[in-house]
């Protein structure tokens, strides 16, 4: 699991993107292609910096029904979030997206492809 979060300047609000890392071995390749799939996006808040963050709204890939996901599926993943997620991985090939059919794929060098 890879988590990318950003806090507000006052430290009372944050946005969280959670990615699941999976692997696919392809015959003929000497490496496994890794997939980053966005599984959860949340907006959280807290009354003061002494308190834990509490979820205000979220989108969950496992259950997009309205009682579990207050937000709609994010239209796109911001580039700086992608950059931070890629920085947490080791190796050259990563595919980023919601599903393999819906992916936006990039390598560290910037080439685009979809499996």
GUPADO-459142 format. One line per 5 residues: number of its first residue (from 1); their letters; for each residue x, y, z of N, C-alpha, C. Coordinates in pm, 1 decimal. Example, Ala and Ser with C-alpha at 12.3 -4.5 7.8 and 13.67 -1.06 7.14 Angstrom:
// GUPADO-459142
1	as	1319.0 -569.0 780.0 1230.0 -450.0 780.0 1320.0 -330.0 780.0; 1285.0 -225.0 708.0 1367.0 -106.0 714.0 1290.0 3.0 787.0
This chain:
// GUPADO-459142
1	xxxxx	85.1 -117.3 0.0 0.0 0.0 0.0 89.7 123.7 0.0; 59.0 215.3 -87.7 130.2 342.7 -93.2 30.4 452.2 -58.9; 68.0 538.4 33.3 -19.1 647.0 77.6 48.8 779.7 48.3; -24.9 868.8 -17.3 21.5 1004.6 -43.7 -79.6 1096.8 21.0; -31.4 1186.8 106.7 -123.3 1280.8 169.8 -64.8 1421.2 168.2
6	xxxxx	-154.1 1518.2 177.8 -113.2 1657.8 185.1 -199.1 1725.7 291.8; -131.6 1798.7 380.5 -201.1 1869.3 487.9 -214.6 2016.2 453.6; -317.4 2078.4 508.4 -335.0 2222.0 491.4 -228.7 2295.6 572.3; -215.4 2423.9 547.0 -114.0 2503.8 616.6 -135.8 2504.9 767.5; -261.1 2503.4 812.7 -288.0 2504.3 956.8 -282.4 2364.6 1019.4
11	xxxxx	-269.2 2259.7 936.2 -257.5 2123.7 987.4 -387.5 2061.3 1032.9; -501.0 2122.8 999.9 -630.5 2072.0 1046.5 -706.6 1993.2 939.8; -663.5 2002.8 814.2 -728.6 1929.0 706.1 -621.1 1858.6 623.7; -660.6 1745.5 564.4 -569.3 1678.5 471.6 -647.6 1598.6 369.3; -582.2 1573.7 256.7 -634.2 1488.0 151.6 -541.1 1368.7 141.7
16	xxxxx	-601.2 1250.0 123.3 -524.2 1125.6 123.7 -559.2 1043.8 -0.1; -455.6 998.3 -71.6 -470.0 906.7 -183.6 -401.6 777.1 -143.6; -473.7 664.4 -153.1 -415.3 534.1 -121.1 -412.2 449.5 -248.2; -295.8 392.1 -274.8 -275.1 309.4 -393.3 -239.9 167.5 -350.7; -290.7 70.5 -424.6 -254.6 -69.1 -405.9 -150.7 -103.3 -512.4
21	xxxxx	-45.2 -173.0 -473.3 59.4 -215.1 -566.1 38.2 -362.5 -597.7; 26.3 -395.6 -725.4 14.1 -535.4 -766.4 115.8 -562.6 -876.8; 142.4 -689.7 -901.1 243.6 -729.9 -998.6 182.4 -821.0 -1104.0; 232.7 -810.4 -1226.5 192.2 -900.0 -1333.8 318.8 -949.5 -1403.9; 337.2 -1080.8 -1405.9 451.7 -1139.0 -1474.4 412.3 -1171.4 -1616.9
26	xxxxx	491.0 -1124.4 -1713.1 463.4 -1146.0 -1854.0 570.5 -1237.4 -1912.1; 531.2 -1345.5 -1979.1 631.2 -1434.6 -2038.8 718.4 -1358.1 -2138.4; 846.1 -1384.4 -2133.6 939.0 -1319.1 -2224.6 1003.2 -1193.7 -2168.5; 947.9 -1139.7 -2061.2 1007.6 -1021.5 -1999.0 1090.3 -1063.2 -1879.1; 1194.5 -988.7 -1852.5 1281.5 -1023.5 -1739.4 1240.6 -949.8 -1612.4
31	xxxxx	1126.3 -886.1 -1614.4 1078.6 -812.5 -1497.7 927.8 -829.9 -1485.5; 875.0 -795.0 -1371.3 730.0 -796.7 -1349.6 678.9 -654.3 -1362.5; 573.7 -637.2 -1439.2 511.9 -505.6 -1451.6 431.1 -479.4 -1325.2; 448.3 -363.1 -1266.4 376.5 -330.3 -1143.3 265.3 -231.1 -1173.2; 153.6 -249.3 -1105.3 37.9 -162.6 -1123.5 9.9 -87.4 -994.6
36	xxxxx	-11.7 42.8 -1007.0 -58.4 125.3 -895.2 -205.7 153.0 -922.2; -292.3 108.1 -833.7 -435.4 127.6 -850.8 -486.7 213.8 -736.2; -552.7 323.0 -770.9 -611.0 408.4 -668.2 -725.4 333.7 -602.0; -714.4 308.6 -472.6 -819.0 234.4 -402.1 -902.2 322.2 -310.1; -847.8 438.0 -270.3 -922.1 524.1 -177.4 -871.2 666.9 -189.0
41	xxxxx	-965.0 761.7 -190.6 -933.6 904.2 -183.3 -1020.0 959.8 -71.2; -959.7 1031.9 21.3 -1036.2 1082.5 135.8 -999.5 1226.3 167.7; -1096.8 1296.8 220.8 -1075.8 1429.8 277.2 -1101.3 1416.4 426.5; -1004.6 1457.9 506.7 -1012.7 1439.2 651.4 -990.2 1571.4 722.3; -1040.7 1579.4 845.1 -1026.9 1700.5 924.7 -1010.0 1663.0 1071.2
46	xxxxx	-965.9 1759.6 1150.6 -954.3 1741.0 1296.0 -970.2 1876.7 1363.8; -1018.5 1878.3 1490.4 -1044.0 2005.6 1559.0 -915.7 2080.2 1597.1; -810.0 2007.2 1629.3 -681.7 2070.6 1661.5 -569.5 1974.1 1626.7; -447.7 2020.2 1628.0 -335.3 1934.5 1591.1 -308.5 1826.0 1695.8; -370.3 1835.3 1812.3 -356.0 1731.7 1914.6 -447.1 1612.0 1888.3
51	xxxxx	-544.2 1627.0 1798.8 -641.3 1522.4 1769.2 -600.9 1444.2 1644.3; -656.4 1323.0 1631.9 -637.0 1242.9 1511.6 -727.5 1296.2 1400.4; -688.9 1266.8 1276.4 -773.4 1302.4 1163.1 -894.2 1210.4 1158.0; -1008.6 1266.2 1121.7 -1132.5 1191.1 1103.1 -1181.0 1213.3 960.3; -1232.3 1108.1 901.3 -1279.9 1116.3 763.7 -1404.4 1204.1 756.4
56	xxxxx	-1404.9 1295.9 660.7 -1522.4 1377.8 633.5 -1594.2 1322.1 511.1; -1517.9 1300.5 403.7 -1570.8 1244.0 280.1 -1466.7 1149.7 223.3; -1514.8 1049.0 147.8 -1420.0 959.2 82.9 -1480.2 897.5 -41.3; -1392.4 850.2 -128.0 -1428.7 763.3 -239.5 -1352.3 634.5 -217.7; -1422.3 522.2 -225.1 -1361.8 391.1 -202.9 -1386.9 304.4 -325.8
61	xxxxx	-1280.5 253.6 -384.7 -1293.2 171.9 -506.1 -1365.9 41.4 -480.6; -1360.8 -9.3 -360.3 -1424.3 -136.8 -329.9 -1576.0 -126.8 -322.6; -1626.2 -8.6 -291.9 -1770.4 8.2 -279.4 -1805.3 153.0 -310.6; -1850.4 176.3 -433.2 -1880.5 312.5 -476.0 -2025.3 352.7 -448.5; -2098.7 271.0 -374.6 -2236.1 308.0 -342.0 -2237.5 430.7 -251.3
66	xxxxx	-2344.0 505.8 -254.7 -2347.4 636.7 -189.1 -2331.2 630.8 -37.7; -2371.9 522.0 27.1 -2356.5 518.3 172.3 -2212.8 491.0 214.3; -2129.2 443.3 124.2 -1988.6 418.9 158.4 -1896.5 523.6 96.7; -1927.9 571.1 -21.2 -1845.3 669.5 -89.9 -1922.1 800.0 -101.8; -1879.5 897.8 -24.3 -1945.2 1028.7 -26.9 -1907.7 1108.1 -150.5
71	xxxxx	-1790.5 1080.2 -207.1 -1740.4 1151.3 -323.6 -1752.2 1063.9 -447.4; -1757.6 1127.7 -563.4 -1754.2 1053.1 -688.5 -1610.3 1014.5 -718.3; -1591.8 919.7 -808.5 -1458.2 877.6 -849.0 -1379.9 999.5 -897.1; -1258.5 1019.0 -848.0 -1179.3 1134.8 -892.5 -1162.1 1133.6 -1044.4; -1179.1 1249.9 -1106.9 -1168.9 1259.7 -1252.7 -1027.3 1229.3 -1300.2
76	xxxxx	-929.9 1273.1 -1225.0 -791.6 1243.0 -1257.8 -707.1 1250.0 -1131.8; -591.9 1189.4 -1138.2 -498.9 1191.8 -1025.7 -400.2 1305.5 -1052.6; -386.7 1402.1 -962.0 -293.0 1512.6 -987.1 -150.9 1462.5 -1011.8; -79.3 1530.9 -1100.0 54.8 1486.8 -1137.0 149.2 1482.7 -1018.3; 138.3 1576.1 -925.5 228.8 1575.3 -810.6 202.0 1454.5 -720.7
81	xxxxx	76.6 1405.3 -717.5 44.8 1284.1 -641.1 109.2 1163.2 -708.8; 99.4 1157.5 -840.4 163.4 1049.6 -916.3 314.0 1050.9 -891.9; 374.8 1167.9 -894.8 519.3 1179.4 -873.2 558.6 1129.5 -734.1; 481.1 1164.9 -632.3 511.5 1118.5 -496.5 493.1 967.9 -482.4; 391.0 913.9 -547.3 368.3 769.3 -541.3 482.0 695.1 -612.1
86	xxxxx	523.1 745.1 -727.7 633.0 681.8 -800.2 763.2 688.6 -722.0; 782.2 795.2 -645.8 904.7 810.3 -566.8 913.3 703.7 -457.4; 799.7 647.8 -418.1 799.0 545.1 -313.4 822.5 405.0 -369.4; 828.2 392.5 -500.7 850.8 262.5 -563.8 995.1 252.7 -612.5; 1041.8 130.9 -627.3 1172.1 106.1 -686.4 1152.1 30.7 -816.4
91	xxxxx	1225.3 66.1 -920.1 1215.4 -2.6 -1048.5 1155.5 87.2 -1154.6; 1172.0 51.9 -1282.4 1136.5 143.3 -1390.3 993.0 141.7 -1439.5; 918.4 30.0 -1430.0 790.0 21.7 -1498.0 673.4 19.3 -1400.5; 581.7 113.2 -1417.0 464.8 124.3 -1330.6 345.5 164.3 -1415.7; 229.1 108.1 -1388.5 105.3 146.0 -1453.8 14.5 207.8 -1349.4
96	xxxxx	-42.9 325.3 -1379.8 -120.9 399.1 -1281.9 -263.7 413.2 -1332.2; -362.3 384.7 -1246.4 -500.2 403.4 -1286.6 -597.2 339.1 -1191.1; -724.5 336.6 -1230.9 -828.2 277.2 -1148.1 -842.4 129.3 -1180.0; -843.9 95.3 -1307.0 -848.2 -43.5 -1350.5 -751.9 -58.2 -1467.2; -724.3 -179.8 -1507.1 -632.8 -199.1 -1620.4 -693.9 -145.0 -1749.0
101	xxxxx	-825.3 -148.6 -1761.8 -890.4 -96.7 -1881.5 -890.0 55.8 -1883.8; -882.6 117.0 -1767.2 -898.4 260.2 -1750.6 -764.9 328.0 -1717.9; -655.3 264.3 -1749.2 -528.3 308.6 -1692.2 -466.4 425.6 -1765.7; -382.8 495.4 -1692.9 -289.8 592.4 -1749.2 -154.5 539.1 -1707.4; -79.1 491.5 -1803.3 43.7 419.7 -1770.2 165.5 503.1 -1803.9
106	xxxxx	265.1 494.7 -1719.0 387.9 568.8 -1740.9 506.0 485.9 -1693.1; 617.7 506.0 -1756.1 741.2 453.9 -1702.0 812.6 570.4 -1635.9; 916.8 542.1 -1563.5 992.2 648.4 -1498.2 1049.5 743.7 -1601.9; 1081.9 690.3 -1722.3 1137.6 773.6 -1828.2 1031.1 860.4 -1895.5; 902.3 834.2 -1868.0 795.5 916.2 -1923.8 723.1 854.2 -2042.4
111	xxxxx	761.6 734.7 -2087.4 690.8 669.4 -2197.9 551.7 629.8 -2151.7; 454.4 636.3 -2244.4 318.0 600.1 -2209.1 280.5 470.2 -2279.8; 215.2 382.2 -2210.5 167.7 255.9 -2266.7 56.3 204.6 -2177.0; -23.8 114.7 -2228.3 -123.4 44.8 -2147.9 -109.5 -102.4 -2175.7; -126.1 -186.9 -2073.4 -108.4 -331.0 -2094.7 -219.6 -388.8 -2180.3
